[in-house]
Amino acid sequence: MANYSKPDSWALRAQREGYPARSVYKLSELNEQFRLLHPRGASTSRILDLGAAPGSWSLYVLRHIGQACQLTACDLSPLSRVHGKGLFDRDNFFFIQGDMTDEATQAAILERAPYHVVISDAAPATMGSRSIDTLRSLALAETALFYAETALTTGGNFAVKVFQGGDTITLLKRLREIFTSAKSFKPKACRRESFETYYLGLGKK
């Protein structure tokens, strides 16, 4: 079993640059490669960050887009406020602590729609069984896609983490029906031994 307790170069870099987790560099690469956070025609982006804790993706959005975005984030766990330096207290950020599959949480998220971008780094509590972990990851990814289908504007972008295997390819096929461009992409910051990757839908039809 891989030892994830020892910080690697990405985790150490995140510490130096003031992010709570190495996952920030996955979003950074997705944005640099595909202009994920800058959909066409949106001068001010309304962004939904699902599975946001501990907060690296939200911090990246707030630092790199700033007041040009309205960011809503959701997670079961609270955000780490050690690195936020007040960004989480600004009026362009709203955090919903709750289960994104729960009706009350769903209503709170949709109340703030529409969104120009939906991003999800949500992952299940892993069991050590690839088949079970993949199924749980797929369920979360499908919930994220529900928000994209329901609350994303025409031309909007979507990115979601998935654990590869099983029926996950069917999710990518659905993205190809909903978006003008859909693809799978594994950022360099993903651990080499990990079976996670990201599906992107760009330009909602």
Summary of the structure (lengths in Angstrom):
residues: 205
radius of gyration: 15.9
end to end distance: 42.2
largest distance: 45.9
contacts: 671
relative contact order: 0.16
helix: 37%
strand: 25%
